[in-house]
Amino acid sequence: MSFPIETERLLIRPFTLDDAEEIQAIWRDPETMRWIPSGPVATVEAARRRIERFVAHQAEHGFSLWAVREKATGRIVGDCGLVLVELKGPEVELAYRFGREFWGRGYATEAAGACLRYGFERLGLARIIAITSPEHVASRRVMEKNGLALVGTESYYDREMVKYAVDRPNGVTPHPTLRAGEAEISPEHIAFLERQRSGRLATVDPRGQPHAVPICYALLDGVVYTPIDEKPKTGDPRELRRIRNILANPKVCLVVDHYEDEDWSHLAWLQVRGEASLVEDAAERARALAALRARYRQYRTMALEELPLLRITPTRLVGWSWSGEI
């Protein structure tokens, strides 16, 4: 299981700053935020600052509060995820909130269950708690439906809360890494790929001539997907050089990097070597396009269904960062 976390109706993935305006429309509603200690978020800029904290939490711990999108529409409907309680731990808290217009659809229960599975199966957590105000019956019902049991009443965030908890189920073996082909994709690799917005895909033609292009991508179950989109191109998309090269020689290299001109202590890059192919299976295409549209809002208005879609199965990952975290 990697990002986006997929359920029957939802896609769950880390926030980006591009989500600020859409999620602020939910966070600014006093009724939606009634039970949240920090209260409504008044401006888009305040939403960006909050997202920056989520991104930092994700980078440091491998989990955070994540954006939840509705598959059917591509809209953000709320957020759900795992955070250190009071941002200091050591307990890990399941948290969720959804826009008022999406209440009553079971989205909170569906998303919370997926995040719990991620915490136990992917992160190897031994116990996850959830807290809420004693009067918040709907939130308590979500906890109970997902198997959390009432522990008691304790003080969190300077108020009295009811505390629920669930331990990792017997028989669930944590998976510290994901495997795709022969590659081990670590949590650090996944987090880095999710934080960046683009990469450079290198292919080679039968004469050995290299060809590199910038791409957008999404990571789904350890596989990288990238579309041929509707940005202006000449001729048949299947005749693009990258497609011809891959059909002749499927070995590719994707380079994703992070650069800050003012602060080189944040420099980092990740090289994903692998084999590429065209996605023909309809179900796989649908899942991949949903993940791409969840990550890039521009793709939600593009007719990608009839255009080529590339799958990159990693065989080796090589990375470097100034901090040594990749």
C-alpha positions as CSV (number, residue, x, y, z in Angstrom):
1,M,0.0,0.0,0.0
2,S,1.5,3.4,-1.1
3,F,0.1,6.8,-2.0
4,P,-2.5,7.5,-3.0
5,I,-4.3,5.2,-0.5
6,E,-7.3,4.0,-2.5
7,T,-10.7,3.0,-1.2
8,E,-13.9,2.2,-3.1
9,R,-14.9,5.8,-3.4
10,L,-11.9,7.8,-2.2
11,L,-8.2,8.7,-2.9
12,I,-6.0,9.7,0.0
13,R,-2.7,11.3,-0.5
14,P,-0.3,13.9,1.0
15,F,-1.3,17.6,0.8
16,T,0.5,20.0,-1.5
17,L,0.3,23.8,-1.4
18,D,-1.9,23.6,-4.6
19,D,-4.6,22.2,-2.3
20,A,-4.8,25.3,-0.1
21,E,-7.7,27.1,-1.8
22,E,-9.8,24.0,-2.1
23,I,-9.3,22.8,1.4
24,Q,-9.7,26.2,3.0
25,A,-13.3,26.3,1.6
26,I,-13.9,23.4,4.0
27,W,-11.8,24.5,6.9
28,R,-13.3,28.0,7.1
29,D,-16.8,26.6,7.9
30,P,-17.5,27.0,11.6
31,E,-19.8,24.0,11.8
32,T,-17.2,21.7,10.1
33,M,-14.5,22.9,12.5
34,R,-16.8,23.0,15.6
35,W,-14.9,20.2,17.4
36,I,-11.4,21.1,16.2
37,P,-9.4,22.8,18.9
38,S,-7.7,25.3,16.5
39,G,-11.1,26.4,15.0
40,P,-11.9,27.7,11.5
41,V,-9.1,28.6,9.0
42,A,-10.0,32.2,7.9
43,T,-7.8,32.7,4.9
44,V,-6.1,30.7,2.1
45,E,-2.7,31.9,3.3
46,A,-3.5,30.4,6.7
47,A,-4.4,27.2,5.0
48,R,-1.1,27.2,3.2
49,R,0.8,27.6,6.5
50,R,-1.2,24.6,7.9
51,I,-0.4,22.5,4.9
52,E,3.3,23.4,5.2
53,R,3.2,21.9,8.8
54,F,1.5,18.8,7.4
55,V,4.2,18.5,4.7
56,A,7.0,18.9,7.3
57,H,5.3,16.2,9.6
58,Q,5.1,13.8,6.6
59,A,8.8,14.4,5.7
60,E,10.0,13.8,9.3
61,H,7.7,10.9,10.4
62,G,6.4,9.3,7.2
63,F,2.8,10.1,8.0
64,S,0.6,13.2,8.5
65,L,-2.9,14.5,7.8
66,W,-3.7,13.8,4.1
67,A,-6.0,15.2,1.5
68,V,-9.1,13.1,0.7
69,R,-10.5,13.3,-2.8
70,E,-13.8,11.9,-4.1
71,K,-13.1,9.6,-7.0
72,A,-16.3,10.4,-8.8
73,T,-15.7,14.2,-8.9
74,G,-12.0,14.7,-8.1
75,R,-13.0,17.2,-5.4
76,I,-11.3,17.4,-2.0
77,V,-14.0,16.4,0.5
78,G,-11.9,16.6,3.7
79,D,-8.7,15.3,5.3
80,C,-7.8,12.2,7.3
81,G,-4.6,10.7,8.5
82,L,-2.2,10.0,11.3
83,V,-0.4,12.6,13.4
84,L,1.6,12.7,16.6
85,V,-0.7,13.7,19.4
86,E,-0.3,17.4,20.1
87,L,2.4,17.2,17.5
88,K,4.8,15.8,20.0
89,G,3.7,12.2,20.6
90,P,4.7,9.6,21.5
91,E,1.1,8.5,20.8
92,V,-0.1,8.5,17.2
93,E,-3.6,9.8,16.6
94,L,-6.1,9.0,13.9
95,A,-7.8,12.3,12.9
96,Y,-10.4,13.2,10.3
97,R,-12.8,16.0,9.2
98,F,-15.0,16.3,6.2
99,G,-16.9,19.2,4.7
100,R,-20.4,19.6,5.8
101,E,-21.9,18.9,2.4
102,F,-20.3,15.4,2.5
103,W,-21.6,14.3,5.8
104,G,-23.8,11.3,6.0
105,R,-22.1,9.4,3.2
106,G,-19.8,7.2,5.3
107,Y,-16.6,8.9,4.0
108,A,-15.1,9.4,7.4
109,T,-15.5,5.7,8.3
110,E,-14.2,4.6,4.9
111,A,-11.1,6.9,5.0
112,A,-10.4,6.2,8.7
113,G,-10.3,2.5,8.1
114,A,-7.9,2.9,5.2
115,C,-5.6,5.1,7.3
116,L,-5.6,2.6,10.1
117,R,-4.6,-0.2,7.8
118,Y,-1.8,2.0,6.4
119,G,-0.6,2.7,10.0
120,F,-0.4,-1.0,10.9
121,E,0.6,-2.6,7.6
122,R,2.8,0.1,6.1
123,L,4.2,2.0,9.1
124,G,4.3,-0.9,11.5
125,L,2.6,1.0,14.4
126,A,1.7,-1.1,17.4
127,R,-1.2,1.1,18.6
128,I,-3.2,4.0,17.2
129,I,-5.5,6.2,19.3
130,A,-8.3,8.6,18.5
131,I,-9.7,11.4,20.6
132,T,-12.7,13.7,20.5
133,S,-15.0,15.7,22.7
134,P,-17.4,13.5,24.7
135,E,-20.4,15.1,23.0
136,H,-19.2,14.4,19.5
137,V,-21.3,11.4,18.9
138,A,-20.7,11.1,15.1
139,S,-16.9,11.0,15.5
140,R,-17.2,8.4,18.3
141,R,-19.3,6.3,16.0
142,V,-16.6,6.4,13.3
143,M,-14.1,5.2,15.9
144,E,-16.3,2.4,17.1
145,K,-17.1,1.2,13.5
146,N,-13.4,0.9,12.9
147,G,-12.7,-1.2,15.9
148,L,-11.4,1.3,18.3
149,A,-12.4,0.7,22.0
150,L,-13.1,3.4,24.6
151,V,-10.2,3.8,27.0
152,G,-11.4,6.6,29.1
153,T,-11.3,10.4,29.5
154,E,-8.0,12.3,29.3
155,S,-6.8,15.8,28.8
156,Y,-5.5,16.6,25.3
157,Y,-5.1,20.0,23.5
158,D,-6.1,21.7,26.9
159,R,-9.5,20.1,27.0
160,E,-11.1,17.0,28.3
161,M,-11.4,14.3,25.6
162,V,-12.6,10.8,25.3
163,K,-9.8,8.5,24.2
164,Y,-10.3,5.4,22.0
165,A,-7.5,3.0,20.9
166,V,-6.8,0.0,18.8
167,D,-3.8,-2.3,18.7
168,R,-2.3,-3.8,15.6
169,P,-4.4,-6.9,14.8
170,N,-2.9,-10.4,15.3
171,G,-1.5,-11.7,12.0
172,V,-0.8,-8.3,10.5
173,T,2.9,-8.2,9.5
174,P,4.3,-4.8,9.0
175,H,6.1,-4.2,5.7
176,P,8.9,-1.7,6.1
177,T,9.5,-1.5,2.4
178,L,7.5,-1.9,-0.8
179,R,8.8,-4.0,-3.6
180,A,8.3,-3.4,-7.3
181,G,10.3,-5.7,-9.6
182,E,13.7,-6.0,-7.9
183,A,13.6,-2.5,-6.3
184,E,13.0,-1.7,-2.7
185,I,11.0,1.5,-2.3
186,S,11.6,2.9,1.2
187,P,9.3,5.2,3.1
188,E,11.9,8.0,2.4
189,H,11.7,7.3,-1.3
190,I,8.0,7.4,-1.3
191,A,7.8,10.6,0.7
192,F,10.3,12.3,-1.6
193,L,8.5,11.3,-4.8
194,E,5.2,12.5,-3.3
195,R,6.6,15.9,-2.3
196,Q,8.0,16.7,-5.8
197,R,5.8,17.7,-8.6
198,S,7.7,16.7,-11.8
199,G,10.7,14.7,-13.0
200,R,12.8,14.1,-16.1
201,L,12.3,10.8,-18.0
202,A,15.2,9.5,-20.0
203,T,14.8,6.9,-22.8
204,V,17.3,5.7,-25.5
205,D,16.7,4.9,-29.1
206,P,18.0,1.8,-31.0
207,R,21.1,3.7,-32.0
208,G,21.9,4.6,-28.4
209,Q,20.9,8.2,-28.6
210,P,19.4,9.5,-25.3
211,H,16.2,11.5,-25.1
212,A,14.9,13.2,-21.9
213,V,11.6,15.0,-21.3
214,P,10.0,16.6,-18.2
215,I,7.0,14.6,-17.0
216,C,4.3,14.7,-14.4
217,Y,3.7,11.4,-12.5
218,A,1.9,9.5,-9.8
219,L,3.1,6.7,-7.6
220,L,0.6,3.9,-7.1
221,D,1.5,0.6,-5.3
222,G,5.2,1.0,-6.0
223,V,4.7,1.8,-9.7
224,V,5.2,5.1,-11.4
225,Y,2.5,6.3,-14.0
226,T,2.9,9.1,-16.4
227,P,0.4,10.2,-19.1
228,I,0.8,11.6,-22.6
229,D,-1.4,14.6,-21.9
230,E,-3.2,17.3,-24.0
231,K,-0.4,19.9,-23.9
232,P,0.3,20.9,-27.5
233,K,2.1,18.3,-29.5
234,T,2.5,17.6,-33.2
235,G,1.4,14.3,-34.8
236,D,0.1,11.0,-33.4
237,P,0.9,10.8,-29.6
238,R,2.0,7.2,-30.1
239,E,4.7,8.4,-32.5
240,L,6.3,10.6,-29.8
241,R,10.0,9.8,-29.5
242,R,9.7,8.6,-25.9
243,I,7.0,6.1,-26.9
244,R,9.0,4.8,-29.9
245,N,12.1,4.5,-27.7
246,I,10.3,2.5,-25.0
247,L,8.7,0.1,-27.5
248,A,12.2,-0.6,-28.9
249,N,14.0,-0.5,-25.5
250,P,11.9,-0.5,-22.3
251,K,14.8,0.5,-20.0
252,V,14.3,4.0,-18.7
253,C,15.6,6.3,-16.0
254,L,13.4,8.9,-14.1
255,V,15.3,11.6,-12.2
256,V,13.4,13.6,-9.6
257,D,15.1,16.4,-7.7
258,H,14.7,19.2,-5.3
259,Y,16.6,22.4,-5.6
260,E,16.6,25.6,-3.6
261,D,18.8,28.4,-4.8
262,E,19.2,30.1,-1.4
263,D,19.6,27.0,0.8
264,W,21.7,24.1,-0.5
265,S,21.1,22.1,2.7
266,H,17.8,21.0,1.1
267,L,19.3,19.7,-2.1
268,A,18.2,16.2,-3.0
269,W,17.7,13.9,-6.0
270,L,16.3,10.4,-6.6
271,Q,17.0,8.3,-9.7
272,V,14.4,5.7,-10.5
273,R,15.7,3.1,-12.9
274,G,13.2,0.7,-14.4
275,E,11.3,-0.7,-17.3
276,A,8.5,1.2,-19.0
277,S,5.5,-0.1,-20.9
278,L,2.2,1.1,-22.2
279,V,-0.8,0.5,-19.9
280,E,-3.5,-1.4,-21.8
281,D,-5.6,-2.9,-19.0
282,A,-8.8,-0.8,-18.5
283,A,-9.0,-1.2,-14.8
284,E,-5.3,-0.3,-14.3
285,R,-5.7,2.7,-16.5
286,A,-8.7,3.9,-14.5
287,R,-6.9,3.6,-11.2
288,A,-3.8,5.3,-12.5
289,L,-5.7,8.2,-14.1
290,A,-7.6,8.7,-10.9
291,A,-4.4,9.0,-9.0
292,L,-3.0,11.4,-11.5
293,R,-6.1,13.6,-11.4
294,A,-5.9,13.6,-7.6
295,R,-2.4,14.9,-7.8
296,Y,-2.7,17.4,-10.7
297,R,-5.9,19.4,-10.9
298,Q,-5.1,20.3,-14.6
299,Y,-5.7,16.7,-15.6
300,R,-9.3,16.7,-14.3
301,T,-10.4,18.7,-17.4
302,M,-8.2,16.7,-19.9
303,A,-9.5,13.7,-21.9
304,L,-6.7,11.3,-21.0
305,E,-8.7,8.1,-21.5
306,E,-7.7,7.7,-25.2
307,L,-4.2,8.9,-24.9
308,P,-1.1,6.7,-24.1
309,L,-0.3,6.0,-20.5
310,L,3.1,4.8,-19.4
311,R,3.9,2.5,-16.5
312,I,7.4,2.6,-15.0
313,T,8.2,-0.5,-12.9
314,P,11.3,0.4,-10.8
315,T,14.2,-2.0,-10.7
316,R,16.6,0.1,-8.8
317,L,16.5,3.4,-6.9
318,V,19.6,5.6,-6.3
319,G,19.3,8.8,-4.3
320,W,21.3,11.5,-2.6
321,S,20.5,14.4,-0.3
322,W,22.5,16.9,1.6
323,S,21.0,15.7,4.9
324,G,21.5,12.0,4.0
325,E,17.8,11.1,4.4
326,I,17.4,9.5,0.9
